[in-house]
Amino acid sequence: MVDQRLIDYVISAVNQGKSHEEIKAILLERGWLEKDIDEAIYIVTKKAGTQEKISEKSKTGHKKIYLAGALIAILILCVTGYYIFWLFSLPGPQTECGNGICEKGETYETCPSDCEQSPPTQENQTSESRISINPPVKNVANGEIFTLDVRVSDVQELYGFQFDVEYDSNILEFQTATGSDFLSRNGNDNIFCVDYNAQTLGIVKNIACTRTGQVGGVSGSGTIQTLTFKALKTGTCEIKLRDVKLVRVNLEEISVTITNGKVTIS
């Protein structure tokens, strides 16, 4: 039986890159028998070959496992994709226009016999309007008689209005407030206006007009009153709108933004 020390040396020498001839020469020089050397080299060589085969088999086995795993993953993806495609390609529920039921997929436009027309959006009915003094800034001469308009903008279905006007009676003198044809649009000439109250200096109360009857309101922008003043002395005066109310035919109040004006007398 070959000495294990001889086998260990051959393994070490092979790992260091020495050839079999080099290993044999060294061992012969150190007194080992040639047949023992050959047997040790044979054993180491055979063992190395076996390990290489085992390694190759292991690599081949791993490759087969990886390949099988990849094929399974691909199969799962294919099945899942086919199922999703099948699910989304299924026909939707069948609808029948004319059966008196507004089914999913039907609208008033596609099936008016089954579906009701959507009411107008609340946004269009309650969008905020504006009321303002126009022009917002006016320059006049002392002693001049001039006019300012009270104007509504972006109003929806206006049926009636009411407001007060506040001013500095030391600088201005109120003359009159006259209506316009804004409320008489849409063919309704039946407009009723109350008598305003200008007895208190510095304020004109209850300037108000309304349409009559059940005809709807007026939408858009325009002048609803024209105010006339006389400049009394130099200075600056703010024209303010107070207690403003805009309403629709059902007396629903319209949200409104107020912009006041300013007059400068020189």
Residue pairs with C-beta under 8 A, 6 or more apart in sequence:
2 36
2 39
2 40
2 43
3 36
3 40
6 27
6 32
6 36
6 37
6 40
7 40
7 43
7 44
9 23
9 27
9 40
10 23
10 40
10 41
10 43
10 44
11 44
13 22
13 23
13 26
14 23
14 44
14 48
18 26
20 41
20 45
23 37
23 41
24 34
24 37
24 38
24 41
27 37
28 34
28 37
92 104
92 105
93 103
93 104
93 105
95 103
95 104
95 105
95 106
95 111
96 103
97 106
97 110
97 111
97 113
97 114
98 111
98 113
98 114
99 114
100 113
100 114
101 114
102 111
102 114
102 115
102 116
103 114
106 114
106 115
107 115
108 115
108 116
108 117
108 118
124 156
125 156
125 157
126 156
126 254
126 255
127 154
127 156
128 154
128 255
128 256
128 257
129 152
129 153
129 154
129 155
129 156
129 158
129 246
129 254
129 255
129 256
129 257
130 152
130 153
130 154
130 256
130 257
130 258
130 259
131 150
131 151
131 152
131 153
131 161
131 163
131 241
131 244
131 246
131 256
131 257
131 258
131 259
132 150
132 151
132 153
132 258
132 259
132 260
132 261
133 148
133 149
133 150
133 151
133 239
133 241
133 259
133 260
133 261
134 148
134 149
134 150
134 151
134 223
134 261
135 148
135 261
136 259
136 260
136 261
136 262
137 261
137 262
137 263
137 264
138 146
138 148
138 261
138 262
138 263
138 264
139 263
139 264
139 266
140 146
140 231
140 263
140 264
140 265
140 266
141 231
141 265
141 266
142 231
142 232
142 233
142 234
142 265
142 266
143 230
143 231
143 232
144 230
144 231
144 265
145 175
145 228
145 229
145 230
145 231
146 228
146 229
146 230
146 231
146 263
147 226
147 227
147 228
147 229
148 226
148 227
148 229
148 239
148 261
148 263
149 223
149 225
149 226
149 227
150 163
150 165
150 207
150 223
150 224
150 225
150 226
150 227
150 241
151 221
151 222
151 223
151 224
152 158
152 161
152 182
152 221
152 222
152 224
152 246
152 256
153 221
154 220
154 221
155 218
155 219
155 220
155 221
155 246
155 254
156 217
156 219
156 248
156 254
157 216
157 217
157 218
157 219
157 248
157 249
157 254
158 182
158 183
158 217
158 218
158 219
158 246
158 247
158 248
158 254
159 210
159 211
159 216
159 217
159 218
159 247
159 248
159 249
160 183
160 208
160 209
160 210
160 211
160 246
160 247
161 208
161 209
161 210
161 224
161 244
161 245
161 246
161 247
162 206
162 207
162 208
162 243
162 244
162 245
163 207
163 208
163 241
163 242
163 243
163 244
163 245
164 203
164 204
164 205
164 206
164 207
164 241
164 242
164 243
165 174
165 177
165 203
165 204
165 207
165 227
165 239
165 240
165 241
165 242
166 202
166 203
166 239
166 240
166 241
166 242
167 174
167 202
167 203
167 204
167 229
167 237
167 238
167 239
167 240
168 202
168 235
168 237
168 238
169 201
169 202
170 232
170 233
170 235
171 231
171 232
171 233
171 235
171 236
171 237
171 263
171 265
172 229
172 230
172 231
172 232
172 237
172 263
172 265
173 229
173 230
173 232
174 198
174 204
174 227
174 228
174 229
175 228
175 229
175 230
176 227
176 228
177 196
177 204
177 207
177 225
177 226
177 227
177 228
178 225
178 226
178 228
179 191
179 193
179 209
179 224
179 225
179 226
180 222
180 223
180 224
180 225
180 226
182 218
182 222
182 223
182 224
183 191
183 209
183 210
183 211
183 218
183 224
184 191
184 211
185 218
185 220
186 215
186 216
186 218
187 215
188 211
188 212
188 213
188 215
190 211
190 212
190 213
191 209
191 210
191 211
191 212
192 209
192 210
192 211
192 212
193 208
193 209
193 210
194 206
194 208
194 209
196 204
196 205
196 206
196 207
196 208
197 204
197 205
197 206
198 204
198 205
203 242
204 227
207 225
209 224
209 225
211 217
211 218
211 249
214 249
215 249
216 249
217 248
217 249
227 239
229 263
231 263
231 265
232 265
233 265
234 265
234 266
235 264
235 265
236 262
236 263
236 264
236 265
237 262
237 263
237 264
237 265
238 260
238 261
238 262
238 263
239 260
239 261
239 262
239 263
240 260
241 258
241 260
244 256
244 258
245 253
246 253
246 254
246 256
247 253
247 254
248 254
